[in-house]
């Protein structure tokens, strides 16, 4: 299915046990088939720390009419996922050889 990324941002996120956050951005592979690689979720209203990185494999289904992504994870699992800030610091250390 083809879907505009700008229409996808601000979709609400629903876990197996709660609703939380919104889609903030989508990172995709621009070489080849433009496959979605990461979904950036803004969790600030629910979790201190801001944005987390989600795998598109965690999406169980997408409700376009309700603008809602249903995830196959719990709220706690999402909370424990890699935050965007931690990922950027980790990549910076790897580039410097730490």
Buried (B, 14 or more C-beta within 10 A) or exposed (E): EEEEEEEBBEBBBBBEEEEBBBBBBBEBEEEEEEEBEBBBBBBEEBBEEBBBBBEBEBBEEBEEEEBBBBBEBEBEBBBEBEBBEEBEEEEEEEEEEE
